Amino acid sequence: MRLFVYSMREFDELPCFEKFCAKYDIDFDYTTQTPCLENLKLCAGYEVVDIITTIIDRPMLDEFHRLGVRCLTTRTIGYDHIDTEYAKQLGIGVAHVSYSPNSVADYTIMLMLMGCRRMKHIMERAAVQDYTLKGKLGREIQDCTVGIIGTGRIGKTLIRHLSGFGCKMLAYDIYESDEVKEFAQYADLDTIYRDCDIITLHAPATEDNYHMIDACAIEKMKPGVMLINCARGSLVDTDALIDGIENGKIGFAGLDVIEHESGLYYFNRMGEPLHNPKLAILRSYSNVIVSPHTAFYTDEAVANMAENSILGAISFMKGEENPFLLQ
């Protein structure tokens, strides 16, 4: 099998690809460039193309097909950046990956604790040598009710880790899990919105979930609620979120993802206009932390992403049972 990797990060991903391609006897090459119509010729002669978060639309899929690409594998859990239905029509297999759920689960707890202790406000004031206590009074997480929306691998891991803090937990998912029931109680969304001091999102980006946190949902929440999103930006209506922050309904937001982040995160945009004014608004608040989609970013997760993207492609090319195949 011949594999071509786009958007390779030489400082962390390349050693992983060298290790695992040698392990599985894979012939590979790469570019640090993101895939676009102008550079797809680089993958000519390769059956498998490995990408990350770049939007792969119909014109790009047509060109992949013309070049003889048989499988497209993305080093991400999410795959909403790929037109999977059109890929299926062209006969191109699409695979995604799984990686250590500890990475996102622990990052989520970090954001919760930072929200509880008003950490951004404390650090901003310390930076100008204001060491007074007024406005810095926090709360203890064990006194909070936490709502977890989405109890897949990451949601389950979060619940297990969070159980050690002693807080009450309510969970929501279409498919309930006995493992989750050991630590949390399942409830409907309206109950979570009404009763929870902290709400954290771990649901996939689907049509049904688009803007699940909208003005109506925020209106049902407790005054001063803390909202954490380490899942997908499209789950939250940014305009409604900003309104909720402005009117005090949202007491804290910890956002590792935002709407319209494609083409922004993972690039050096220093000195450039970002063409995302809502991001600038969110970053201006002392009760909002915005990080650039880095919750996943641990050494274990990066290794998992590289290896599983390779394994998904191998299984597809061999016609074997494939837990990573999307179609």
Secondary structure, DSSP 4 states (H G I P E B T S, - for coil): -EEEESS--TTTHHHHHHHHHHHTT-EEEE-SSPP-TTTGGGGTT-SEEEE-S--B-HHHHHHHHHTT--EEEESSS--TTB-HHHHHHHT-EEE-----HHHHHHHHHHHHHHHHTTHHHHHHHHHTT----TT-----GGGSEEEEE--SHHHHHHHHHHGGGT-EEEEE-SS--HHHHTT-EE--HHHHHHH-SEEEE-----TTTTTSB-HHHHHHSPTTEEEEE-S-GGGB-HHHHHHHHHTTSEEEEEES--TT-TTTTTS--TTS--S-HHHHHHHT-TTEEE--S-TT-SHHHHHHHHHHHHHHHHHHHHT---TTB--
